[in-house]
Amino acid sequence: MRFLFFRLPGYLLFTALVLAGVQALHSDDMQRTFPAAGSFVEVDGLSFHVLRQGQGSPVLLLHGCPGFADDFRITGDGGPGVFELLAVDHDVIAIDRVGYGYTEGGDDGALGLFGQADLLPGLLASLGVDSAVLVGHSYGASLALATAVRHPEIVDGMLLLGGAVYGEGVEPGFLEHLAAVPVLGPLVSRSLAPLLAPLVEEGLAEAFAPDPIPPGYAGRFAIHLARPGPMVQRAHEIMGLAPALDAIAPAYRGIKVPVTIVVGGEDARALADNRRLAENLAQAKYVEIPGIGHEIPHLRARLVADEVRALLGR
């Protein structure tokens, strides 16, 4: 599955270890440059950053790994994003997932797939919502599936965009192993995160290929990642994803709500798994978009909004 991976030269790792414990946190950079635009809701002791707009059937937007709620507002052509397009006739909720953007991390600095899924019923309840259509991109699609298996009562349907849906092929790298180590991981991440900025564009270029990265997006992403919290959360998510998906995959056939699966024709890592998922779901619609890669919400926002409306019609 295409998460944002980095190739880490040995000299950079050495430099990061030397600097461990002395690099300053970069949280203020993000707040100053991209202030929180939404409200905050407390769920089980965690403060969630929530964007909400519109009226109608509730739709919950779940971003990938790493990412932030505004991934559903930023587009490659500068036009309206999924969030704005759906808010015309839906109650749209986009969240910074645990440990990303302005949402706090868990007590140990990270929460895995099941821990995050178990927070969503309380999150919706705190917003006065009984159930919603879940729209998940990449890891967000994994989270939607886990929620449908563990808490089906809050799921009206799912739109899965380039999802990580089976454990095979999820292969954590050295950086993920390192950042997930207790004590050492947060210490190294504290120093390493600010040094990753030059490598962000390479990872994003691969995720957006063959399309270009939206203007200004790489800089914003670098600021977002230049903090230890998202790096530690990302490492724990990738490290724990394969066993979590292996655990819930047998239950996919029991999912009763309508599901639409959308995958980019150039997203080689996602294609086979999502075709397989479509075959294993009782009420699945499969959509393959020729000529685009992994970043479907940014590149085909209008298609995503149209598929949500079509799903609700089913």
Secondary structure in CASP SS format (residue, H / E / C, confidence):
PFRMAT SS
TARGET T0000
AUTHOR 0000-0000-0000
METHOD secondary structure of the structure
MODEL  1
M C 1.00
R C 1.00
F C 1.00
L C 1.00
F C 1.00
F C 1.00
R C 1.00
L C 1.00
P C 1.00
G H 1.00
Y H 1.00
L H 1.00
L H 1.00
F H 1.00
T H 1.00
A H 1.00
L H 1.00
V H 1.00
L H 1.00
A C 1.00
G C 1.00
V C 1.00
Q C 1.00
A C 1.00
L C 1.00
H C 1.00
S H 1.00
D H 1.00
D H 1.00
M H 1.00
Q H 1.00
R H 1.00
T H 1.00
F C 1.00
P C 1.00
A C 1.00
A C 1.00
G C 1.00
S E 1.00
F E 1.00
V E 1.00
E E 1.00
V E 1.00
D C 1.00
G C 1.00
L E 1.00
S E 1.00
F E 1.00
H E 1.00
V E 1.00
L E 1.00
R E 1.00
Q E 1.00
G C 1.00
Q C 1.00
G C 1.00
S E 1.00
P E 1.00
V E 1.00
L E 1.00
L E 1.00
L E 1.00
H C 1.00
G C 1.00
C C 1.00
P C 1.00
G C 1.00
F C 1.00
A H 1.00
D H 1.00
D H 1.00
F H 1.00
R C 1.00
I C 1.00
T C 1.00
G C 1.00
D C 1.00
G C 1.00
G C 1.00
P C 1.00
G C 1.00
V H 1.00
F H 1.00
E H 1.00
L H 1.00
L H 1.00
A H 1.00
V C 1.00
D C 1.00
H E 1.00
D E 1.00
V E 1.00
I E 1.00
A E 1.00
I E 1.00
D C 1.00
R C 1.00
V C 1.00
G C 1.00
Y C 1.00
G C 1.00
Y C 1.00
T C 1.00
E C 1.00
G C 1.00
G C 1.00
D C 1.00
D C 1.00
G C 1.00
A C 1.00
L C 1.00
G C 1.00
L H 1.00
F H 1.00
G H 1.00
Q H 1.00
A H 1.00
D C 1.00
L C 1.00
L H 1.00
P H 1.00
G H 1.00
L H 1.00
L H 1.00
A H 1.00
S H 1.00
L C 1.00
G C 1.00
V C 1.00
D C 1.00
S C 1.00
A E 1.00
V E 1.00
L E 1.00
V E 1.00
G E 1.00
H E 1.00
S C 1.00
Y H 1.00
G H 1.00
A H 1.00
S H 1.00
L H 1.00
A H 1.00
L H 1.00
A H 1.00
T H 1.00
A H 1.00
V H 1.00
R H 1.00
H C 1.00
P H 1.00
E H 1.00
I H 1.00
V E 1.00
D E 1.00
G E 1.00
M E 1.00
L E 1.00
L E 1.00
L E 1.00
G C 1.00
G C 1.00
A C 1.00
V C 1.00
Y C 1.00
G C 1.00
E C 1.00
G C 1.00
V C 1.00
E C 1.00
P C 1.00
G C 1.00
F H 1.00
L H 1.00
E H 1.00
H H 1.00
L H 1.00
A H 1.00
A C 1.00
V C 1.00
P C 1.00
V C 1.00
L H 1.00
G H 1.00
P H 1.00
L H 1.00
V H 1.00
S H 1.00
R H 1.00
S H 1.00
L H 1.00
A H 1.00
P H 1.00
L H 1.00
L H 1.00
A H 1.00
P H 1.00
L H 1.00
V H 1.00
E H 1.00
E H 1.00
G H 1.00
L H 1.00
A H 1.00
E H 1.00
A H 1.00
F H 1.00
A C 1.00
P C 1.00
D C 1.00
P C 1.00
I C 1.00
P C 1.00
P C 1.00
G C 1.00
Y H 1.00
A H 1.00
G H 1.00
R H 1.00
F H 1.00
A H 1.00
I H 1.00
H H 1.00
L H 1.00
A C 1.00
R C 1.00
P H 1.00
G H 1.00
P H 1.00
M H 1.00
V H 1.00
Q H 1.00
R H 1.00
A H 1.00
H H 1.00
E H 1.00
I H 1.00
M H 1.00
G H 1.00
L H 1.00
A H 1.00
P H 1.00
A H 1.00
L H 1.00
D H 1.00
A H 1.00
I H 1.00
A H 1.00
P H 1.00
A H 1.00
Y H 1.00
R H 1.00
G H 1.00
I C 1.00
K C 1.00
V C 1.00
P C 1.00
V E 1.00
T E 1.00
I E 1.00
V E 1.00
V E 1.00
G E 1.00
G C 1.00
E C 1.00
D C 1.00
A H 1.00
R H 1.00
A H 1.00
L H 1.00
A H 1.00
D H 1.00
N H 1.00
R H 1.00
R H 1.00
L H 1.00
A H 1.00
E H 1.00
N H 1.00
L C 1.00
A C 1.00
Q C 1.00
A E 1.00
K E 1.00
Y E 1.00
V E 1.00
E E 1.00
I E 1.00
P C 1.00
G C 1.00
I C 1.00
G C 1.00
H C 1.00
E C 1.00
I H 1.00
P H 1.00
H H 1.00
L H 1.00
R C 1.00
A H 1.00
R H 1.00
L H 1.00
V H 1.00
A H 1.00
D H 1.00
E H 1.00
V H 1.00
R H 1.00
A H 1.00
L H 1.00
L H 1.00
G H 1.00
R C 1.00
END
